[in-house]
Amino acid sequence: MTFYIVVRNRRNPEQKWPNVWADEHCIKQITTTLEIAKRCEDLAQRNEAMRVHRTQWKSTPAIISCECRVATVTYGKGNARVDFKDCRPLNLRPPLTPERGQSWYEV
């Protein structure tokens, strides 16, 4: 199974978390929940890749924007920062449509 994080399109002005993008497809860093950070940490320990589901914004459809590996996880008070490496743009159709508020899934 592949682990997917769900992030808002960077053009959407209503961002729940401050994310840093390298470009239109590749993500460099996210701020996230402790639950997702722990899952990312587990992926890093196994050197497994994960995918990024970028949500729809206006006329831009939802896509699986990239596949990447977790470089580091840094825990803060109630949240964590995850830095990524080895990002590979994908531009794929998502395998599912997440529920409103859903921030990850596995397929």
ROMI-260580 format. One record per residue: z, x, y of N, C-alpha, C in turn; residue in one letter. Coordinates in steps of 0.1 Angstrom, whole numbers, plus 2048, in hexadecimal, padded with zeros to 3 digits. Example, Ala and Ser with C-alpha at 12.3 -4.5 7.8 and 13.67 -1.06 7.14 Angstrom:
BEGIN
84E,884,7C7,84E,87B,7D3,84E,884,7DF,A .
847,880,7EA,847,889,7F5,84F,881,800,S .
//
This chain:
BEGIN
800,808,7F4,800,800,800,800,809,80D,M .
7FA,804,817,7F9,80B,824,802,804,82E,T .
809,80C,835,812,807,840,80A,806,84D,F .
80B,7FB,854,805,7F8,860,80F,7F5,86B,Y .
80E,7FB,877,816,7F7,882,80D,7EE,88B,I .
812,7E4,891,80B,7DB,89A,80F,7DF,8A9,V .
805,7E3,8B0,807,7E6,8BE,7FE,7DE,8C7,V .
803,7DC,8D3,7FA,7D4,8DD,7EF,7DD,8E2,R .
7E4,7D7,8E5,7D9,7DE,8EB,7DE,7E5,8F8,N .
7DA,7F1,8FA,7E0,7F8,906,7DB,7F2,913,R .
7D1,7EA,913,7CC,7E4,91F,7D5,7D7,923,R .
7DC,7D3,919,7E5,7C7,91C,7F0,7CB,925,N .
7F2,7C5,930,7FC,7C9,93A,80B,7C5,935,P .
80C,7BC,92B,819,7B8,926,81C,7C0,919,E .
821,7CC,91B,824,7D5,910,833,7D3,90D,Q .
836,7D1,900,844,7D0,8FC,84B,7DE,8FB,K .
843,7E8,8F7,848,7F6,8F5,83E,7FF,8FC,W .
844,80A,902,83B,814,908,834,81D,8FD,P .
827,81C,8FB,820,823,8F2,817,82D,8F9,N .
814,838,8F3,80B,842,8F9,7FF,844,8F0,V .
7F3,842,8F6,7E6,842,8EF,7DF,84F,8F2,W .
7D9,856,8E9,7D0,861,8EB,7C3,85D,8F1,A .
7BE,851,8EC,7B2,84C,8F1,7B1,83D,8ED,D .
7A6,837,8ED,7A5,829,8EA,7A9,825,8DC,E .
7A8,82E,8D2,7AB,82C,8C5,7B8,832,8BF,H .
7BA,83E,8C3,7C5,846,8BD,7D2,846,8C5,C .
7DD,843,8BE,7EA,842,8C5,7F1,850,8C3,I .
7F8,854,8CE,800,860,8CD,80F,85E,8CB,K .
814,853,8D1,822,851,8D0,826,842,8D2,Q .
830,83E,8CB,835,830,8CD,844,831,8CF,I .
849,827,8D6,858,824,8D6,859,817,8CE,T .
863,817,8C5,863,80C,8BB,871,809,8B6,T .
872,800,8AD,87F,7FC,8A8,884,807,89E,T .
891,806,89B,897,810,891,891,80D,883,L .
88E,801,880,888,7FD,873,87A,804,871,E .
872,803,87B,865,809,87A,866,818,87A,I .
86F,81D,882,871,82C,883,875,831,875,A .
87D,82A,86E,882,82F,861,876,82F,857,K .
86E,824,858,862,824,84F,858,82F,852,R .
857,832,85F,84E,83D,864,854,84B,85E,C .
861,84C,85F,868,858,85A,865,85A,84B,E .
866,84F,844,863,850,835,855,854,833,D .
84B,84F,83B,83D,853,839,83B,861,83C,L .
842,866,847,841,875,84A,846,87D,83F,A .
851,879,839,857,881,82E,84D,882,822,Q .
845,878,820,83C,877,815,82E,87C,819,R .
82C,87F,826,820,883,82C,815,879,82A,N .
818,86C,82B,80F,861,82A,80A,85C,837,E .
7FD,858,837,7F7,853,844,7FB,844,845,A .
7FA,840,851,7FD,832,855,7F1,82D,85E,M .
7F0,820,860,7E6,81B,869,7EB,813,874,R .
7E3,812,87F,7E7,80C,88B,7DE,7FF,88D,V .
7E5,7F4,88D,7DE,7E7,890,7E0,7E4,89F,H .
7D5,7E5,8A6,7D5,7E3,8B5,7D1,7D4,8B7,R .
7DA,7CD,8BE,7D7,7BE,8C0,7CC,7BB,8C9,T .
7C7,7AF,8C8,7BD,7AA,8D1,7C2,7A9,8DF,Q .
7B8,7AC,8E8,7BB,7AA,8F6,7AF,7A5,8FD,W .
7B0,799,902,7A4,792,909,798,792,8FF,K .
78D,798,903,781,798,8FA,781,7A4,8F0,S .
78B,7AD,8F1,78C,7B8,8E7,793,7B3,8DB,T .
78C,7B4,8CF,792,7AF,8C3,79D,7B8,8BE,P .
7A5,7B3,8B5,7AF,7BB,8AE,7A7,7C4,8A4,A .
7AC,7D0,8A3,7A6,7DA,89A,7B1,7E3,894,I .
7AE,7E9,889,7B6,7F4,884,7B0,800,88B,I .
7B7,805,895,7B1,80F,89E,7B1,81D,899,S .
7BB,820,891,7BC,82E,88C,7C5,82F,87F,C .
7C4,83A,879,7CD,83E,86E,7D3,84B,873,E .
7E0,84D,871,7E7,859,876,7F3,85C,86D,C .
7F9,868,86F,805,86C,868,810,86D,872,R .
81C,86C,86E,828,86D,877,82B,87B,878,V .
82C,880,885,830,88E,888,83F,88F,889,A .
845,886,891,854,887,893,859,879,896,T .
866,877,893,86D,86A,896,87A,86F,89E,V .
87B,869,8AA,887,86D,8B2,88F,860,8B5,T .
89B,860,8B0,8A3,853,8B2,8AB,853,8BF,Y .
8AB,847,8C5,8B2,845,8D2,8BD,83A,8D0,G .
8C1,834,8DA,8CB,829,8DA,8C3,81C,8D7,K .
8C3,818,8CB,8BD,80B,8C8,8AE,80B,8C6,G .
8A8,817,8C8,899,818,8C5,896,826,8C1,N .
88A,829,8C0,885,837,8BC,877,83A,8C1,A .
874,846,8C2,867,84B,8C6,861,851,8BA,R .
854,84D,8B7,84D,853,8AC,840,859,8B2,V .
83F,866,8AF,833,86E,8B3,82A,86F,8A7,D .
81C,86E,8AA,813,86F,89F,80A,87B,89F,F .
804,87E,894,7FA,88A,893,7EF,886,88A,K .
7E5,88E,88A,7DA,88C,880,7D3,87E,882,D .
7D2,879,88E,7CC,86C,890,7BD,86C,88E,C .
7B9,862,886,7AB,860,883,7A7,852,887,R .
79D,851,891,799,844,895,792,83C,88A,P .
795,82F,889,78F,827,87E,786,81C,883,L .
78B,813,88C,784,808,891,780,7FE,886,N .
78A,7FA,87E,788,7F1,872,78D,7E3,875,L .
788,7DA,86E,78D,7CC,86F,79A,7CC,868,R .
7A4,7C5,86F,7B2,7C5,869,7B2,7BD,85B,P .
7BA,7C1,852,7BB,7BA,845,7C2,7AC,846,P .
7C9,7AA,851,7D0,79D,853,7D3,79C,862,L .
7D7,790,866,7DB,78D,874,7EA,78C,873,T .
7F2,795,87A,800,794,87A,805,788,881,P .
811,783,87D,817,778,884,81C,77D,892,E .
81D,774,89B,822,777,8A9,830,77E,8A8,R .
831,789,8AE,83E,791,8AD,83F,79B,8A1,G .
835,79A,898,836,7A3,88C,831,7B1,891,Q .
839,7BB,88E,836,7C8,893,831,7D2,888,S .
831,7CE,87B,82C,7D6,871,828,7CE,864,W .
821,7D3,85B,81E,7CD,84F,819,7D8,845,Y .
819,7D4,838,813,7DD,82E,809,7D5,826,E .
7FE,7DC,823,7F3,7D5,81B,7EE,7E0,811,V .
//
